């Protein structure tokens, strides 16, 4: 009887190990599927580092941060619209208020749309042409003193 229990226990342990490895692999695959990078914003108050998901495909740009229930401080999404061009965004199906930071090809911030309204269909325009948009939780620009003219350091942007 004890031999049967040991074999059953061993099989249960093996099944549990397979499940854990499978779940861990699924999480690793999901994280690898998301292009996670860091960028820095240089402000008068110092350098602020953000961890961002990169949205570079048309599907990623169309979905953005839609349907998310939260966005931690220091996290965000960086949208690539290269080459520099007029950009229009909206908040359709976006449940959290955001700050949208429009960035030129040289890495300078050209406009900040603060505290955008969740689920709004109102167009949020870049104003001058921009290369990229960084979306962060509302209040971030004010909290860190991020302003038009500040520099974003990331491989997409060239210094002039």
Residue frames as a rotation matrix with the C-alpha (Angstrom) as fourth column:
UNK 1
0.572 0.820 0.000 0.00
0.820 -0.572 0.000 0.00
0.000 0.000 -1.000 0.00
UNK 2
0.462 -0.443 -0.768 2.79
0.159 -0.811 0.563 2.47
-0.873 -0.382 -0.304 0.89
UNK 3
-0.628 -0.684 0.371 4.47
0.457 0.062 0.887 1.76
-0.630 0.727 0.273 -2.48
UNK 4
-0.074 0.709 0.701 1.22
0.974 -0.099 0.203 2.74
0.213 0.698 -0.684 -4.27
UNK 5
0.806 0.361 -0.470 1.04
0.504 -0.834 0.225 5.96
-0.311 -0.418 -0.854 -2.25
UNK 6
-0.027 -0.901 -0.432 4.69
0.153 -0.431 0.889 6.79
-0.988 -0.043 0.149 -3.06
UNK 7
-0.676 -0.174 0.716 4.12
0.702 0.144 0.698 6.17
-0.224 0.974 0.025 -6.79
UNK 8
0.343 0.872 0.349 0.91
0.906 -0.406 0.122 8.21
0.248 0.274 -0.929 -6.72
UNK 9
0.680 -0.162 -0.715 2.71
0.325 -0.808 0.492 10.95
-0.657 -0.567 -0.497 -4.77
UNK 10
-0.432 -0.902 0.014 5.56
0.330 -0.143 0.933 10.89
-0.840 0.407 0.359 -7.28
UNK 11
-0.431 0.362 0.826 3.13
0.891 0.030 0.452 11.14
0.139 0.932 -0.335 -10.18
UNK 12
0.694 0.700 -0.169 1.30
0.720 -0.674 0.162 13.99
0.000 -0.234 -0.972 -8.46
UNK 13
0.308 -0.688 -0.657 4.62
0.215 -0.623 0.752 15.77
-0.927 -0.373 -0.044 -7.87
UNK 14
-0.679 -0.555 0.480 5.62
0.547 0.053 0.835 15.27
-0.489 0.830 0.268 -11.50
UNK 15
0.025 0.784 0.621 2.24
0.954 -0.204 0.219 16.59
0.298 0.587 -0.753 -12.68
UNK 16
0.781 0.228 -0.581 2.61
0.483 -0.811 0.330 19.60
-0.396 -0.538 -0.744 -10.40
UNK 17
-0.172 -0.935 -0.309 6.13
0.247 -0.345 0.906 20.26
-0.954 0.079 0.290 -11.70
UNK 18
-0.595 0.015 0.803 4.89
0.802 0.082 0.592 20.08
-0.057 0.997 -0.061 -15.30
UNK 19
0.500 0.850 0.168 2.09
0.841 -0.522 0.137 22.55
0.205 0.073 -0.976 -14.48
UNK 20
0.595 -0.338 -0.730 4.50
0.286 -0.759 0.585 24.98
-0.752 -0.556 -0.355 -12.79
UNK 21
-0.540 -0.832 0.124 6.97
0.370 -0.103 0.923 24.78
-0.756 0.545 0.364 -15.67
UNK 22
-0.320 0.506 0.801 4.13
0.932 0.018 0.361 25.24
0.168 0.862 -0.477 -18.15
UNK 23
0.750 0.627 -0.210 2.73
0.660 -0.731 0.174 28.28
-0.045 -0.269 -0.962 -16.32
UNK 24
0.250 -0.752 -0.610 6.19
0.187 -0.580 0.793 29.81
-0.950 -0.312 -0.004 -15.88
UNK 25
-0.656 -0.492 0.573 6.87
0.606 0.109 0.788 29.24
-0.450 0.864 0.226 -19.57
UNK 26
0.157 0.807 0.569 3.57
0.956 -0.269 0.118 30.90
0.248 0.525 -0.814 -20.48
UNK 27
0.805 0.102 -0.585 4.44
0.363 -0.864 0.350 33.97
-0.470 -0.494 -0.732 -18.39
UNK 28
-0.191 -0.957 -0.219 7.93
0.194 -0.255 0.947 34.15
-0.962 0.138 0.234 -19.89
UNK 29
-0.517 0.067 0.853 6.47
0.850 0.161 0.502 33.82
-0.104 0.985 -0.140 -23.38
UNK 30
0.581 0.804 0.127 3.94
0.807 -0.589 0.042 36.61
0.109 0.079 -0.991 -22.66
UNK 31
0.588 -0.440 -0.679 6.67
0.136 -0.773 0.619 38.92
-0.797 -0.456 -0.395 -21.31
UNK 32
-0.514 -0.820 0.252 8.87
0.372 0.052 0.927 38.14
-0.773 0.570 0.278 -24.30
UNK 33
-0.097 0.570 0.816 5.96
0.993 0.005 0.115 38.90
0.061 0.822 -0.567 -26.64
UNK 34
0.934 0.348 -0.086 5.76
0.357 -0.924 0.134 42.38
-0.033 -0.156 -0.987 -25.12
UNK 35
0.082 -0.923 0.375 8.68
0.672 -0.227 -0.705 44.57
0.736 0.310 0.602 -26.04
UNK 36
0.902 0.189 -0.389 9.66
0.431 -0.474 0.768 46.10
-0.040 -0.860 -0.509 -22.67
UNK 37
-0.016 -0.914 0.406 12.32
0.704 -0.299 -0.644 48.82
0.710 0.276 0.648 -22.64
UNK 38
0.201 0.037 -0.979 13.47
0.829 -0.539 0.150 51.69
-0.522 -0.842 -0.138 -20.47
UNK 39
0.114 -0.229 0.967 13.71
0.634 -0.732 -0.248 55.36
0.765 0.641 0.062 -21.29
UNK 40
-0.353 -0.291 -0.889 14.81
0.877 -0.433 -0.207 58.43
-0.325 -0.853 0.409 -19.38
UNK 41
0.562 0.456 0.690 13.33
0.599 -0.799 0.040 61.90
0.570 0.391 -0.722 -19.26
UNK 42
-0.501 -0.798 -0.336 15.79
0.855 -0.396 -0.334 64.62
0.133 -0.455 0.880 -18.37
UNK 43
0.576 0.744 0.338 14.04
0.594 -0.665 0.452 67.47
0.562 -0.059 -0.825 -16.55
UNK 44
0.133 -0.478 0.868 15.13
-0.398 -0.828 -0.395 70.45
0.908 -0.293 -0.300 -14.47
UNK 45
0.561 0.163 0.812 14.51
-0.828 0.100 0.552 68.34
0.009 -0.982 0.191 -11.36
UNK 46
-0.268 -0.732 0.626 16.66
-0.623 0.627 0.467 65.43
-0.735 -0.265 -0.624 -12.56
UNK 47
-0.658 -0.028 -0.753 16.55
-0.649 0.529 0.547 62.26
0.383 0.848 -0.366 -14.63
UNK 48
-0.041 0.745 0.666 13.45
-0.772 0.399 -0.494 60.09
-0.634 -0.534 0.559 -14.36
UNK 49
-0.906 -0.348 -0.239 13.52
-0.422 0.737 0.528 56.47
-0.007 0.579 -0.815 -15.59
UNK 50
0.135 0.985 0.110 10.42
-0.879 0.171 -0.445 54.74
-0.457 -0.037 0.889 -16.97
UNK 51
-0.806 -0.201 0.557 9.78
0.025 0.928 0.372 51.13
-0.592 0.313 -0.743 -17.96
UNK 52
-0.122 0.757 -0.642 7.68
-0.806 -0.453 -0.381 51.11
-0.580 0.471 0.665 -21.12
UNK 53
0.062 0.245 0.968 5.92
0.515 0.822 -0.241 48.68
-0.855 0.514 -0.075 -23.40
UNK 54
-0.733 -0.357 -0.579 6.74
-0.299 -0.596 0.745 49.54
-0.611 0.719 0.329 -26.98
UNK 55
0.342 0.857 0.385 3.85
0.303 0.287 -0.909 49.80
-0.890 0.427 -0.162 -29.45
UNK 56
-0.513 -0.631 -0.582 5.36
-0.377 -0.444 0.813 49.68
-0.771 0.636 -0.010 -32.92
UNK 57
-0.869 0.291 0.401 3.03
0.495 0.560 0.665 47.46
-0.031 0.776 -0.630 -34.97
UNK 58
-0.652 0.695 0.304 -0.27
-0.338 -0.625 0.704 48.81
0.679 0.356 0.642 -36.25
UNK 59
0.213 0.749 -0.627 -2.19
0.335 0.547 0.767 46.41
0.918 -0.374 -0.134 -33.96
UNK 60
-0.244 -0.387 -0.889 -0.18
0.964 0.002 -0.266 47.46
0.105 -0.922 0.373 -30.90
UNK 61
-0.990 -0.130 0.054 -0.69
0.128 -0.991 -0.036 51.14
0.058 -0.029 0.998 -31.72
UNK 62
-0.366 0.926 0.090 -4.43
-0.247 -0.190 0.950 50.64
0.897 0.325 0.298 -32.30
UNK 63
0.359 0.504 -0.785 -4.90
0.551 0.564 0.614 48.82
0.753 -0.654 -0.075 -28.97
UNK 64
-0.203 -0.535 0.820 -2.46
-0.332 -0.750 -0.572 50.81
0.921 -0.388 -0.025 -26.82
UNK 65
-0.977 -0.175 0.123 -3.53
-0.157 0.192 -0.969 50.84
0.145 -0.966 -0.215 -23.17
UNK 66
-0.147 0.987 -0.058 -7.18
-0.774 -0.079 0.629 50.04
0.616 0.137 0.775 -23.90
UNK 67
0.550 0.620 -0.560 -8.99
-0.148 0.732 0.664 47.87
0.822 -0.282 0.495 -21.37
UNK 68
-0.482 -0.743 -0.464 -6.27
0.434 0.258 -0.863 48.21
0.761 -0.618 0.198 -18.71
UNK 69
0.631 0.731 -0.259 -7.56
0.541 -0.175 0.823 48.79
0.556 -0.660 -0.505 -15.20
UNK 70
0.844 -0.414 -0.341 -4.31
0.094 -0.512 0.854 50.22
-0.528 -0.752 -0.394 -13.82
UNK 71
0.567 -0.780 0.264 -0.92
0.348 -0.063 -0.935 51.56
0.747 0.622 0.236 -14.81
UNK 72
0.559 -0.371 -0.741 1.71
0.800 0.008 0.600 51.72
-0.217 -0.929 0.301 -12.07
UNK 73
0.872 -0.372 -0.317 3.80
-0.344 -0.928 0.144 54.82
-0.348 -0.017 -0.937 -11.51
UNK 74
-0.078 -0.997 -0.023 7.01
-0.620 0.030 0.784 54.62
-0.781 0.075 -0.620 -13.53
UNK 75
-0.473 0.022 0.881 5.41
0.531 0.805 0.265 52.46
-0.703 0.593 -0.393 -16.24
UNK 76
0.026 0.534 -0.845 3.99
-0.515 -0.718 -0.469 53.46
-0.857 0.447 0.256 -19.59
UNK 77
0.366 0.088 0.926 3.59
0.695 0.636 -0.335 52.75
-0.618 0.767 0.172 -23.28
UNK 78
-0.291 -0.567 -0.771 5.75
-0.271 -0.724 0.635 54.25
-0.917 0.394 0.057 -26.02
UNK 79
0.635 0.605 0.480 4.17
0.368 0.309 -0.877 54.55
-0.679 0.734 -0.027 -29.47
UNK 80
-0.533 -0.844 -0.053 6.37
0.253 -0.219 0.942 54.74
-0.807 0.489 0.330 -32.58
UNK 81
0.639 0.769 0.032 4.94
0.324 -0.232 -0.917 56.89
-0.697 0.596 -0.397 -35.39
UNK 82
-0.324 -0.866 -0.381 8.16
-0.115 -0.364 0.924 57.30
-0.939 0.343 0.018 -37.38
UNK 83
-0.552 -0.772 0.315 8.70
0.683 -0.635 -0.361 59.35
0.479 0.016 0.878 -39.44
UNK 84
-0.781 0.213 -0.587 7.84
0.312 -0.681 -0.662 62.54
-0.541 -0.700 0.466 -37.57
UNK 85
-0.663 0.663 0.348 4.25
0.351 -0.136 0.927 63.55
0.662 0.736 -0.143 -38.42
UNK 86
-0.416 0.639 0.647 1.09
-0.843 -0.538 -0.010 65.10
0.342 -0.549 0.762 -36.95
UNK 87
-0.859 0.098 -0.503 -0.34
0.230 0.951 -0.208 62.54
0.458 -0.295 -0.839 -34.51
UNK 88
-0.170 0.863 0.476 -3.91
-0.828 -0.387 0.406 62.15
0.535 -0.325 0.780 -33.25
UNK 89
-0.923 -0.083 -0.376 -4.82
0.136 0.843 -0.521 59.98
0.360 -0.532 -0.767 -30.27
UNK 90
0.010 0.916 0.401 -8.02
-0.649 -0.299 0.699 59.26
0.760 -0.268 0.592 -28.34
UNK 91
-0.708 -0.253 0.659 -9.10
-0.704 0.311 -0.638 57.50
-0.043 -0.916 -0.398 -25.17
UNK 92
0.282 0.856 -0.433 -11.70
-0.844 0.436 0.313 55.09
0.456 0.278 0.845 -26.58
UNK 93
0.800 0.190 -0.570 -11.92
0.016 0.942 0.336 52.00
0.600 -0.278 0.750 -24.34
UNK 94
-0.406 -0.908 -0.104 -9.15
0.290 -0.020 -0.957 53.35
0.867 -0.419 0.271 -22.12
UNK 95
0.482 0.767 -0.424 -10.34
0.552 0.110 0.827 53.16
0.681 -0.632 -0.370 -18.52
UNK 96
0.281 -0.471 -0.836 -7.56
0.871 -0.241 0.428 55.08
-0.403 -0.849 0.342 -16.77
UNK 97
0.988 0.023 -0.153 -6.66
-0.029 -0.943 -0.331 58.77
-0.152 0.332 -0.931 -17.15
UNK 98
0.363 -0.893 0.267 -3.32
0.920 0.388 0.048 59.34
-0.147 0.229 0.962 -18.82
UNK 99
0.389 -0.410 -0.825 -0.72
-0.337 -0.897 0.287 61.99
-0.857 0.166 -0.487 -19.54
UNK 100
0.739 -0.179 0.650 0.25
0.646 0.465 -0.606 61.87
-0.194 0.867 0.459 -23.22
UNK 101
0.291 -0.762 -0.579 3.75
-0.135 -0.632 0.763 63.14
-0.947 -0.144 -0.287 -23.92
UNK 102
0.965 0.069 0.251 4.45
0.241 0.126 -0.962 63.92
-0.098 0.990 0.105 -27.59
UNK 103
0.298 -0.951 -0.085 8.12
0.076 -0.065 0.995 63.60
-0.952 -0.303 0.053 -28.56
UNK 104
0.730 -0.131 -0.671 9.99
-0.661 -0.388 -0.643 64.90
-0.176 0.912 -0.370 -31.62
UNK 105
0.855 -0.428 -0.292 12.62
0.159 0.753 -0.639 62.91
0.493 0.500 0.712 -33.52
UNK 106
-0.075 -0.943 0.325 15.38
-0.188 -0.307 -0.933 64.71
0.979 -0.131 -0.155 -31.63
UNK 107
-0.383 -0.035 -0.923 13.93
0.727 0.605 -0.324 63.51
0.570 -0.795 -0.207 -28.30
UNK 108
-0.991 0.063 0.119 12.53
-0.117 -0.841 -0.528 66.89
0.067 -0.537 0.841 -27.24
UNK 109
-0.399 0.912 -0.097 9.03
0.818 0.306 -0.487 66.94
-0.415 -0.274 -0.868 -25.76
UNK 110
-0.891 0.093 0.445 6.82
0.244 -0.727 0.642 69.09
0.383 0.680 0.625 -28.00
UNK 111
-0.199 0.878 0.435 3.49
-0.683 -0.443 0.581 68.80
0.703 -0.182 0.688 -26.14
UNK 112
-0.983 0.029 -0.181 1.97
0.147 0.715 -0.684 67.26
0.110 -0.699 -0.707 -23.04
UNK 113
-0.122 0.987 0.106 -1.75
-0.445 -0.150 0.883 66.46
0.887 0.060 0.458 -22.83
UNK 114
-0.930 -0.315 0.191 -2.29
-0.283 0.280 -0.917 66.05
0.235 -0.907 -0.349 -19.10
UNK 115
-0.727 0.626 0.284 -5.03
-0.113 0.299 -0.948 64.09
-0.678 -0.721 -0.146 -17.36
UNK 116
-0.786 0.431 -0.444 -6.84
-0.497 -0.012 0.868 62.89
0.368 0.902 0.224 -20.47
UNK 117
-0.144 0.868 0.475 -10.44
-0.942 0.027 -0.335 61.83
-0.304 -0.496 0.814 -20.00
UNK 118
-0.805 -0.156 0.573 -11.03
-0.107 0.987 0.118 58.04
-0.584 0.034 -0.811 -19.88
UNK 119
-0.338 0.637 0.693 -13.20
0.732 0.640 -0.232 56.59
-0.591 0.429 -0.683 -22.67
UNK 120
0.240 0.400 -0.884 -13.43
-0.167 -0.881 -0.443 59.93
-0.956 0.254 -0.145 -24.47
UNK 121
0.396 -0.051 0.917 -13.64
0.851 0.396 -0.346 60.05
-0.345 0.917 0.201 -28.26
UNK 122
0.925 -0.111 -0.363 -12.19
-0.166 -0.978 -0.124 63.57
-0.341 0.175 -0.924 -28.31
UNK 123
0.669 -0.724 0.168 -9.12
0.515 0.288 -0.808 63.85
0.537 0.627 0.565 -30.50
UNK 124
0.741 -0.585 -0.330 -5.86
0.052 -0.440 0.896 64.63
-0.670 -0.681 -0.296 -28.71
UNK 125
0.903 -0.352 0.247 -3.53
0.249 -0.042 -0.968 66.11
0.351 0.935 0.049 -31.31
UNK 126
0.227 -0.930 -0.289 0.24
0.970 0.189 0.152 66.41
-0.087 -0.315 0.945 -31.16
UNK 127
0.707 -0.077 -0.703 0.19
-0.068 -0.997 0.040 70.00
-0.704 0.020 -0.710 -32.39
UNK 128
0.150 -0.722 -0.675 3.58
-0.971 -0.235 0.036 70.12
-0.185 0.650 -0.737 -34.13
UNK 129
0.555 0.000 -0.832 4.70
-0.412 0.869 -0.275 66.90
0.723 0.495 0.482 -35.84
UNK 130
0.256 -0.439 0.861 6.05
-0.896 0.227 0.382 64.24
-0.364 -0.869 -0.335 -33.47
UNK 131
-0.463 -0.507 -0.727 7.90
-0.693 0.718 -0.059 60.94
0.552 0.477 -0.684 -33.79
UNK 132
-0.594 0.139 -0.792 6.43
0.417 0.895 -0.155 59.23
0.688 -0.423 -0.590 -30.73
UNK 133
0.201 0.660 0.723 3.95
-0.621 -0.486 0.616 59.40
0.758 -0.573 0.312 -27.88
UNK 134
-0.826 -0.372 -0.423 4.63
0.136 0.597 -0.791 58.27
0.546 -0.711 -0.443 -24.34
UNK 135
0.258 0.933 0.252 1.52
-0.337 -0.158 0.928 57.43
0.906 -0.325 0.273 -22.32
UNK 136
-0.815 -0.457 -0.357 1.88
0.228 0.315 -0.921 57.39
0.534 -0.832 -0.152 -18.53
UNK 137
-0.102 0.811 -0.576 -0.58
0.984 0.166 0.060 57.51
0.144 -0.560 -0.816 -15.66
UNK 138
0.438 0.365 0.822 -2.25
0.332 -0.915 0.229 60.92
0.835 0.172 -0.522 -15.22
UNK 139
0.994 -0.074 0.085 -0.35
-0.111 -0.508 0.854 63.24
-0.020 -0.858 -0.513 -12.90
UNK 140
0.515 -0.851 0.100 3.09
0.815 0.522 0.250 61.94
-0.265 -0.047 0.963 -13.90
UNK 141
0.093 -0.492 0.866 4.12
0.663 -0.618 -0.422 65.09
0.743 0.613 0.268 -15.78
UNK 142
0.576 0.183 0.797 3.23
-0.348 -0.827 0.442 67.28
0.740 -0.532 -0.412 -12.82
UNK 143
0.989 -0.150 0.003 4.72
0.069 0.473 0.878 64.88
-0.133 -0.868 0.478 -10.24
UNK 144
0.328 -0.928 0.176 8.12
0.842 0.372 0.390 64.75
-0.428 0.020 0.904 -11.96
UNK 145
0.246 -0.204 -0.948 8.14
-0.086 -0.978 0.188 68.27
-0.966 0.035 -0.258 -13.39
UNK 146
-0.434 -0.339 0.835 8.13
0.744 0.388 0.544 67.04
-0.508 0.857 0.084 -16.98
UNK 147
0.262 0.460 -0.848 7.74
-0.031 -0.874 -0.484 69.99
-0.965 0.153 -0.215 -19.36
UNK 148
0.949 0.054 0.311 7.77
0.312 -0.016 -0.950 70.89
-0.046 0.998 -0.032 -23.04
UNK 149
0.616 -0.786 0.045 11.39
-0.631 -0.527 -0.570 71.11
0.472 0.322 -0.821 -24.16
UNK 150
0.264 -0.514 0.816 12.64
-0.702 0.477 0.528 68.38
-0.661 -0.713 -0.234 -21.81
UNK 151
-0.201 -0.475 -0.857 14.67
-0.930 0.366 0.016 65.61
0.306 0.800 -0.516 -23.45
UNK 152
0.775 0.409 0.482 13.72
-0.499 0.864 0.069 61.93
-0.389 -0.294 0.873 -23.72
UNK 153
-0.317 -0.927 -0.202 16.67
-0.932 0.265 0.247 59.55
-0.176 0.266 -0.948 -23.95
UNK 154
0.412 0.417 0.810 15.86
-0.127 0.907 -0.402 56.40
-0.902 0.062 0.427 -25.92
UNK 155
-0.489 -0.732 0.474 17.45
0.355 0.330 0.875 54.78
-0.797 0.596 0.098 -29.01
UNK 156
0.233 0.648 0.725 14.67
0.951 0.003 -0.309 56.09
-0.203 0.762 -0.615 -31.27
UNK 157
0.963 0.252 -0.099 15.66
0.243 -0.966 -0.090 59.70
-0.118 0.063 -0.991 -30.75
UNK 158
0.136 -0.940 0.314 18.73
0.913 -0.004 -0.407 61.41
0.384 0.342 0.857 -32.20
UNK 159
0.278 -0.137 -0.951 20.43
0.588 -0.759 0.281 64.35
-0.760 -0.637 -0.130 -30.54
UNK 160
0.516 -0.107 0.850 20.80
0.740 -0.444 -0.505 67.45
0.432 0.889 -0.150 -32.67
